[in-house]
Amino acid sequence: MFETILVTTDGSENAARAAAVAGNLAATYDALLVIVHVAPLFVGLNEITEGPQARHLPEKVRGDIEALQTQMGGWEQTPFAQVPAPPSAVAFLSGVIVDEAEDIARKQGAKNIERMVSQGDPAAEIVAEATRRKAGLIVLGSHGHGNLKNLVMGSVSHKVLQLADCSCVVVK
């Protein structure tokens, strides 16, 4: 029934549950499972340095962050400062998020897994990847690590449901 299943992840608990469901479905249908993570266009330095993965940052990424902080001269610590994180930090954390989803999916029996990491508008990137892959199903969490913009504009899951040409399963 499903040759290709796409699952989205942002590292949230709902995304982990979606990865488990997608892994089970991929095993059941012997389907290719594509794990997709789309980092937003802007990832703040404070999201990287204060997040749960901060202590796991590789030395190169730590060096990039320290160089940025030196360049900013402490300005990044002022209230409301919006300083973009170094690309190396975004790439590292995106990899960690996809690794976690892949581990969950494999534990559910998924065998044929591919990964896609990008940066941009999450809903648009997810739908575009599903179209490119001719996915028969998209599995996604009902809500993830959203921000204030999502409250105003609508959640990623809602946008994907509206834009996707294939079936979607929303996991709570």
KAJO-V386585 format. One record per run of one state. SS is the DSSP state (~ for helix, > for strand, _ for the rest). FROM is the first residue (numbers start at 1). LEN is the number of residues. If there is no record, write none. Layout:
ss: [SS | SS]
from: [FROM | FROM]
len: [LEN | LEN]
This chain:
ss: [_ | > | _ | ~ | _ | > | _ | > | ~ | _ | ~ | _ | ~ | _ | ~ | _ | > | _ | ~ | _ | > | _ | ~ | _ | > | _ | ~ | _ | ~ | _ | > | _]
from: [1 | 4 | 9 | 13 | 30 | 32 | 40 | 44 | 45 | 50 | 54 | 57 | 59 | 73 | 75 | 78 | 84 | 85 | 87 | 108 | 113 | 120 | 122 | 134 | 137 | 142 | 148 | 154 | 156 | 164 | 167 | 172]
len: [3 | 5 | 4 | 17 | 2 | 8 | 4 | 1 | 5 | 4 | 3 | 2 | 14 | 2 | 3 | 6 | 1 | 2 | 21 | 5 | 7 | 2 | 12 | 3 | 5 | 6 | 6 | 2 | 8 | 3 | 5 | 1]
